[in-house]
Amino acid sequence: MRLGLVMSEVGSGLRRNASMVVSVVLVTFISLTFVGTAILLQMQINQMKGYWYDRAQVAVYLCTDTDTTGNCTGAKATEDQREQVQAQLDSSTLKPYIEKTYYEDQDQAFTRFKEQFKDSPATEFVKPEYLNETFWVNLKNPSQADVLVESLSKVAGVQSVVDQRGYLQPIFNLLNASSYTAIGIASLMLVAAVLLIATTIRLSAFSRRRELGIMRLVGASNRFIQTPFVLEGVIAAAIGAVLAGGAITAVVWFFVRNYLAQRFSGTAFIGMGDAAVVVPAVIVIGVLLAGVSALIAIRRYLRV
C-alpha cells in the first residue's frame, strides 16, 4: 500500500468536509472532557472518602441538665458516670479498637463552638451548660464504630454515641450523583460523536463515489479503499481527544492544585499523577471509538 497516496486521499477528504471535521473535533473534545472529568471526580471522591473516613471520630456525648433523650433524665452526668465511661473506653474489650481518646468539658466545647460559629447570632444565646461534655474517640479502623456504639449507648449518663461518618455520607452521595450525571452526559456526547464520525465518513465517501468506482475497476483492494476514510475519522477524533486531554490537565493544574488545594489545605486532592493516568486513557478511548465507527461506516457504505 502506497503511504503517500493514502495520505493525499486523507488530506483531500479532510479539506472537502472541513465543517464536518470541525464538528467531529468539537463534539469529541466536549464528550471526552466530560469523560475525563467524571473519572477524575470519582477518583477525588474515593480519595476524600479514604482521607475523611480515616479521620472521622466517634463522639460519646454525656448528659446535660436539659437532656431527656438517651439515658438522660434532665440531670447532668455525674463524675462517677463520666469515670464509668472512661473505664469502658480503657477496658480490655474496647481498648484494642481505639487509637486515642480525649475528653472535652463544657467550657472547652463552648470555646470550640464560638470558633466554629463566630459569625452566627446563636453564639449570643448558647451557654457552656447547654453543651455536652464529650469523649472524642479515634478508632484504629473507623468501620468498626458500631462496637463503640453498642457498648456505650446504654451506659448511664450517656446521651448518645455518634459515628461522625454519618455526617459525611450525604456529601459523598451528592458528589457521586454529580459524577454519575457527568458520566451520563459524556455517554450521550460520545454517542453523538460516533454518529457524527459515521455521517462524516459516509458523506466523504459519497462525494468521492466516482473515484471509488474507478479504484475498484482497476483492482484496488478493499483495505486500500477503506484506509483513508478510517484515518480521516481517527485524525479528527484524535485532535479532539488531545484537546480534551489538555483541558483535563489544565483543570487539575490550575483549578485543583493551584486553587482548591491552596484554599483547603486540610483536604486531600487529586494531582497531576492522576491526570497523567486519565489523559492517555481518554485519548485512547477517543481514537478507538473513532476508528471502529469509521471502519463500520465505510464498510457498510461500500457493502464490504
Summary of the structure (lengths in Angstrom):
residues: 304
radius of gyration: 31.3
end to end distance: 18.6
largest distance: 101.3
contacts: 962
relative contact order: 0.18
helix: 72%
strand: 8%
